[in-house]
Amino acid sequence: GVAETYYGCTACHSTAIIKQQRLSDACWDYLWDWMIKEQGMAETDEETKATILAYVKKHFSSQR
């Protein structure tokens, strides 16, 4: 998931933003939808979405 996360997220912001968030798993899900609806992020296929969310939840969640 590191490559998908890097290429999918750094088009708009740095990896430092991802690292500092420390959001709950539910907040990562919310943030994904918010970025699409409010920030104009392009939607991805479900497999890519699941890969990226699994990666950020595993490595950058406040629940770990």
N, C-alpha and C positions, 0 to 999 in steps of 0.2 A: 503493500500500500504506500510505501514511501514515494515511489516515482509518481503514482497517480496523484497523491496529495501535493507533492512539489509542483508538478506541472499544472494541476488544476487550480491551485490556490495562489501561487506566486505571480500569476498574471495580474492580480489586483493588489496584493499586499505581500509583505515580507513574511518569512517563516517565523520571525520573532513575534509577530502578532499571534500566530497560532500557538506558539509555545507559552506565551504569557497568559492566555485566556483561562486555562484550568477550569473549564466549564463542566457541569454535570453532563451525563449522557443525554438527558432530556433536552438540555440547553443546546447541545451540539445539533440535535435534530431540528430544534426550533430555528437556530441560527442558519442552518442550511436553507430552510424554506424562506426565511427573512431575506437572505442574500439574493435569492431568485426573485422574490416579489418586490422588494424595496430597493435593491441595489443593482438590479439588471444583470445578475449573474446568469450565464447560460445554463440551461438545464442539461443534465447529463443522462446517459442511460442508467437504468437501475443498478446494473452491476458496478459501474464506476462509482455511483453514489454510495452504495453499500461498502465498497472497498475503502473509500476515503473516510467515511464516517467510522468504520471499524478501526481504522488506523488512528484517527485523532482521539477516539474514545479510549483506545488501549494506551496511547502514549501521552495524551494531554488532558485527561479527564480529572476532575477533582475527586472522582470516586475511586481512584486507584492509588 
